[in-house]
Amino acid sequence: MTPRPTASIVRRAIALGLVLGLVSPTRAQGDGGLYSLPRTQDDLAELERAEQDIDEGRFGPAVERLHRLLQEARPGVVASPVGIDRFFGLRHRVVETLANLPENGRLAYEQLVEREARHLLSRPLTELRHEELEHLAQAFPASPHGVRARVRLGDLALAAGDALRAQEHYRAAFEVDPSYPSLSPRREAARLLADGAASGRRNRVAEEIEAVRANAPIDRWTAYGGGGDGTRAMTTPLGRCRPVADFKVPVPGFSDHPRRPTVFPMHATGDLGGVFLNNGTQVYAFDPLSGSAPLVWRADGPMFDASLAEFEEAADAINPDMVLSTAIDDRYVVAPLMVPKSAVGASRTERFRNSINIIRKISSRRLFVFDRHTGKIVWAHWDTPNGRKTAQFDGHDVCGPPLIAGDTVYVPTHDQSGAIAYYLSAYDLETGEPLWRSLICSSSQEVNMFGNARQEFAAAPLAIRDGVVYGSTNLGVCFAASTEDGTIHWVTGYETIPLPRTRLRNQRERQVFFANNAPIIVDGVLACTPLDSPFVLGIDVETGRTLWRLPYETREPATITRWLLGALGDEVVLSGTGVLAVKARPERTDRLDATYRVLASAERLGESPFRLRDLPRGGVTGDRVWMLASSGTLHVLDRDGNSDSRSDDLALHSVGNLLLVDGVAVVTRAGHVSLLADRSRLVQDAERQVRQTPDDPRAHLRLATIMLANVADVDEARATGRAIEVFERGLEAARRAGLGSGSTVYRELADGHFTLSLQRARQTLRTDRATGIARLYACRDAARLDDQWVRVQLELLAALDREQRIAELDELRTKFGRTEYRFPGVGSIPVAAYCLWQSIPELDTAAALLRCQELIDEFPAVEFGRIDARDFAHDFIEQTLAVNGRAAYAPLEQLAERALDAAHDDLEALQEVVRRFPHSDAAKRAAISVIDLAVERGDLATAVRVFASKSDRTPGMLRRMMVAAERCGNPSLARAIGEQLRNEHGTEPSDYPADRGRTYAELEPAATEPSATRRIQRPSFVRARLRETSTMLEIPKTRVVSGFGEATSRLVFVTADDRELFGIKLDDDQPSLRDPQLRIPYESMMLDSVLLCGAHAVVCEHRRLRGVELESGRVRWTLDAEPRRSFDLLGVFDGVTVVFSSLITVGDGGTLIGLETVTGTELYRIPLDPTRDC
């Protein structure tokens, strides 16, 4: 741990800071910048008391306070004793204080640890479970026991191949105890596995663990700036690269931006296997070597389908400094895409017809993840404008490009409901679920006089190294936080460009000097270019101290910098009108002046400061700098600034951002992407690598990838066979190297081999069925993933005869059971459900009916396209009984009888009999028993549910429903059922015990008038007290339904501020909104109408229905509309509430839904034919 100033000095500095206002919750800077950091004064005071206790020798109370802070303190920062704009994370500071205790303090701390963790310390470290090790490491981080637990966790992560997680643990242990035995070699090995081998860098540990180099993927540009710590070098193009393909990729809202048009917002990522672009509304995947069909797939985001007016409104608020890019690995493509505006988020003010100021919401961006190979969406943080996912991730709007590290996506997000709250967020790569979200700071960008922003917020990209995420917020601070849980290590402020004054018209924007660059970490220094600063900054990654800063414009010679390109050794490369190399860690640290070299001046390159925004991003390859001039001239410079003749090897036809990866080149600009390669040279180079390193699986993978792109140029069958052989040799080399399915290279080799083998089997099947089936079996047996095995099995099922197909369906069911798979044309369903569904038509009658029963019992809600499993099974059973008679149902009837005998008077068991065996005689008797029990208990909902589920409703069921409706407050429904019984079954005796054998005609009619719906008469004079004068009141459309009796009190309904519905008693002398009879919040802002049904009310809110008890105000039932549908409440007829559900789209006729009014139980749902008049 780095030695720190004594606690007394720190305490005095904090006290002085409090007096001067330097550590107040809001930080004000001299240049007009303003930001707020997360801090809790109680926690800061507790830390100060602990440090005072240490100064005065009271170590027991001190370590108790510090330990309590570790367990209970909220995330936040504490001011550094040196430097006004420097802060340390509170937890980081507490751990540092514990690690630097004097001898007596360490003894007191160890006594506390022994007391608190005795049950764990009594066992060997190797016997502790993972969660127990985590507890030791988190709860007692500065103790030797906590350090050993950290190292053990790192070792376990390294053994499992998770080098990134190992880095986190080793770093945490190193910060507390740098002298821990063998910790430095561990950290170096983890770093080699995490990024050293993948980027081609060598170190002294490399020879000892050479085998792990095969675990590195082929050269891949994984994110904007290369990913990781930003130092990954591009690779020199091979041969004489010429355009292989050109493709138009529109970038709406940037090149035609109304205030600051830009043509270089889009940055490519990828490798030889695919190049990926994000234009803000879509993601494109290209094959960089295929000239005939470069576009592999395109995935459209929600704003791609937006209307022209909606998109133009959203485009006006686009920030031209937003980076459009993706983050990739060997399986997924992660992209922030624009989504429609919502009620939550930032607002902006605009002029309407040049006279009226109106406020509109700013569209935001959310994360979308796609399958790298197919473009199918894997998960997203947005579904529909009012969807569940959309609401779940409110406040998670993405404001910068994502970064993938291991199985985690790191991305800057923000909540701009008011000020900009900047969060560093981490999400699970597989599912998109949040892992943690750490608030870094709050601030604002330029606003107009109404306090509203004109455009979206754009944050800077991120960098990751040694288990720490680094970034610049573009809000006045840079930061470092743990990749494990987002705990802040440090926050450092910087000088910002003053915000422009707010104006009524022609609001100015803050001047921006740099592009939105990815930060770079070189020699322990973070180099970054915040958009709100005029300086390039160099910050020590351990302490957060600013070591140097370089103005955007240097005077000798005059050079304006715009792009942060990469690293040359221990120097950071900047380009603009010229090219500079800045020493990352200068020799002198007593001043902030940067040490730099000029590699190329503006005069030499012929660049003008007036064309700065016409300069695209270049790149760094090993010891060369590649830069495209605004004129289109390509400059290649060595580390001394000398020109390189390799510039002639790249035939560029357009100016754009440059990506050089694994021998090919990609040039992107708004509206256009160009792919350049020398394919014959790539094949030669790959074959040479295989000959030189036959045991390197990466070499085989690269050769096979290039060969696949050339299949169209040679005999397809022959080329496929050769590529399969290369994949097989690569897999064998991977096995010899000890690699398994956890290795990226092994996965790509196995997937490539599988894809080609399946392709060859399909080709053979067309001409030689027997050989093709044999190859399908071989391909299935060699499948690495379950998904691949199932995919081949489906191909086999289509090729086999009936008997074989039944056997293979059973094999598929046995192997995968309830595992879900996305079947073509069906969607993601359990494999067992699919196998049952497919096998039923193939089997004899008895076996088919038994499998229908299995579907009903195990997978009733699974959907096969437009029909669910339960309905499919019922339809099949009905058709079978119609053809074969009830004798075919005998085995299932026996099962039903046994289930009924076992149920006795158990209400749930009886309902199960009705659900499972709806075609049986036992189910009819069970339904009557259920309704009898429900009537006795006053459970109208259960009675209605069972009644509605039966298609063959007996008079006895109707009689029982009549009694249930009478007892539960729906006399109108009871009267309608009574009339039906008298009219249709009047001469039949009732089987309801209480009727004692009377006929249905002899029953007493329900004492109620026919139900009708009429408007309520508004009172002629009502005076109600308001809560406040600003409350906006409206009286919704209210109707009274007769046939339900009178309510216990007269109510008038009032909506307040489109958010609450009040029921006010008119019987009161002075009705008031402060004490209403009932109060119901609602969210739709479109409350349609209220129906009064005796003691109950039905409230329609456009997309939701609710049933309310008037006396208590309790919401008894709720029905939500399906996505993109809305409700029209038609009325109440014979005790049944009828609602029309419609979808605003061509070809949808809507649906009529009937609900029992008191309980909300659905009685029927009738889809209407749009081609017929009703």
URWOWO-V29418 format. One line per field, one symbol per residue. phi: phi as a letter, one per 20 degrees, with the letter a starting at -180 (. if undefined). psi: psi as a letter, one per 20 degrees, with the letter a starting at -180 (. if undefined). A space follows every 50 residues. Layout:
# URWOWO-V29418
phi=???
psi=???
This chain:
# URWOWO-V29418
phi=.fgcfffffffffffffffemecfgdeddfenfbbcdfbcffffffffff ffgfgenefgffffffffffedffgrccfffcnfdccdfgfgfffffffd ffgfffffffffffffcgfeffdfgfeffgfffgfgfefcfeegffffff fffffffffeneffffggfffffffecfeggmfffffffffgffbfffen fdbfegffcgffffffffgbeeagnonmenegefdffemdfcgebcbecf cfndfdffdbfbdcedcecqbferdccceocbcdcdefdeffbfeebcde efefeffgffffffffdfefefedbccccfcccdbecfcffcfdpfdcdc edlmbdecdcfefcccfcccfgednffebbebccgdfffgfgdgndfeca febdcmdcddbfcbddfcfeeededccfffdnffeabdfeacabdfcefe mdfebfedeefdccblmcedademcocdbcbfffbngfebccebfdfgff ffcfclgedffdedfeeffcdclmcedbcgfececedccffednffebbc ffceecffcdecddercdmdddedcafccccdffdffedebefedbdeeb efffemedffdffeeefeaccldcddbeffeofedccefenffdffffed eedbeafdcdblndccccbgnbccdcadffffffffffffffcfeeffff fffffffffegfecffffffffffffffffffffffenecffefffffff ffffffffffffffffdbfffffffffffffefedggfgfgfgfffgfee egfffffffffffffdlefebeegmcoecfffffffgfegfeefgfffff fgfffffdcfefddmdcefffgffffffffffednfffeggfffffffff fffldfgfffffffffcfeefffffffffffgfffgemefffffffgffe edeegffffffffffffdncfffffffffffffdcgeeffefgfelnfff feffffebegfbdcffefffbcccfefbfefedbdffccddfndneffbe cddcecllccddddfffffcgbffcffbbcfbcfmcfeacdecmeccddd dmcbdcdceffemffebcceffgmdcdceeqdclndedcddcdebfnden cecdcfffdmffebbcfdffecee
psi=ppqrqqhhggghggghhhgikikrhpppqhjiqpqqqoqohghghhgghg hggghjjmhghghggghhhhhiqqqarqqqipphkpqqpggghgggghhk qrghhhghghggghghkhhhiiqqhiiqrghhgggghghlhiqhghghhg gggggggghjjmhghgggghghhhhgnijppjhghghhghhghgighhij qqaiihhhlhhihiiqrrppnirpiircjiipqrqpqpbnpqphqqppnq npifhkphhmqqjlippqraahiqppqojhiqpqpqoiiohhmhogrppp rhihjqqggghhgghhjpoijpporrpqbihqppppqqqqqripaqqqpr pokkhppqpqqpqaqrpppqphhhjqpgrqkpfrhkrggghhkpjkppjr qrppockqppqprqolhdroopqpqpqphhhjqpgroppgrqaqapraij jqqirrporqrrqppljppqrpikkiqrrpqpigjjppgqpprrprpqqq qqqhqlpqqppphrrnqpqpopljpoprmqhjqjqpqopphgijpohrqp qhoqhnroppqgpogbpnckqppqqdhapqoppgnqhpjirjpqorqohp rhghikqqiikhijprpbrpodkqpppprhiippppqaijjqqpiihiio npirprpppoplirqppqroiqpppprnhhhggghghghghhmijohhgh ggghghhhijhiiapggghggghghggghghghgghijqaiipgggghgg ggggghghghggghhhhngghgghhggggghiphqhggghghhhgghhir rgghggghghggghhhdjpqqnqpigaorqghggggghhgiirrgghghh hghgggghlhippndjprhghggggggghghhgirihhighhhggggghg hhhcjogghghhggghlijqhhhghhgggghghhghiknhggggggghip hmpqhhggghhggghghjkmhgggghggggghhhkhiqqqjphiiljqrh hiqpqpnqqqqrpqqqpqqhopoqpqhqiippqqoropqporijrqqhqp qpppqpkkhqpqoppiiqhnqqihmrgqooqriijmpgrppomdjrqppp kgjqqqppphgijpohqpoqqrpjrrqpohapoljpppqppqpnqpjpir pppppphgijpphroopqpiiqp.
